[in-house]
Amino acid sequence: MTIAGIHDGQRRAAKLAGFAGLLPIPFLLYANFGIHEQLIVKGDAARTAENIIAHETLFRIGIACDLIYTVGVIVSLSALYVVLKPVDRTLALLATFWRLVYALMWVGMTLNLLDALRFLSGADYLRGFERERLQALTTLSLSASLDGYYIGLLFWALAATLGSYLFFKSTYIPRTLATFGMVASGWCALCTLAFIIFPSFADVVNLWWFDSPMALFEMAASFWLLFKGLGPRIMSNDR
């Protein structure tokens, strides 16, 4: 076994990845639990529409928070590529591409939220639609945003699985943590795929159990990269 050197660019990228992985989380949590969960009433299109109209600025703040999170994902995936490229450039590039798809799905989700606002805006070009129809279109946009998350989640899980494997291979982070990441993200990918094919799968495994273990790994890995940095990369001499 030999120990490979880590250049300064990798160390800086690791710190940036850790920072970008942690900073947007409060914005994401606030958007989901402090705004969307309070305004969107499941199964009640009329009340949801009333809440959004009455708190339009708050709803727009939620959209801004989602965009901040998306920026964090893009910064993180760029930094992680720099960190993991020396381990396996092809796999690091593939993981980066999959994480980028996840980020683009978040952009699509924010566009759906803006569509919901547009349907409730009272603009002149909407006067030909009944109120109930506009409320239904609003609900459709909100549902499309949620569906977009689970499509993106599959790509996030695949990216995290590859990233965890590369971290395990490199020993940049503890292998126990990397192993947990592979298991948690692989589990998320399988659950999400099953849910896309069989929506009733959510009755067997709660939706919260799809991504929560993987999210915990991503936060733990971000903490490690930000505060501990990269461990020495151990390479096998076997041919």
Secondary structure, DSSP 8 states (H G I E B T S, - for coil): -EEE---HHHHHHHHHHHHHHHTTHHHHHIIIIIIIHHH--TT-HHHHHHHHHHTHHHHHHHHHHHHHHHHHHHHHHHHHHHHHTTT-HHHHHHHHHHHHHHHHHHHHHHHHHHHHHHHTS--GGGTTS-HHHHHHHHHHHHHHHHHHHHHHHHHHHHHHHHHHHHHHHHTSS-HHHHHHHHHHHHHHHHHHHHHHH-TTHHHHS-THHHHHHHHHHHHHHHHIIIII----EEE----
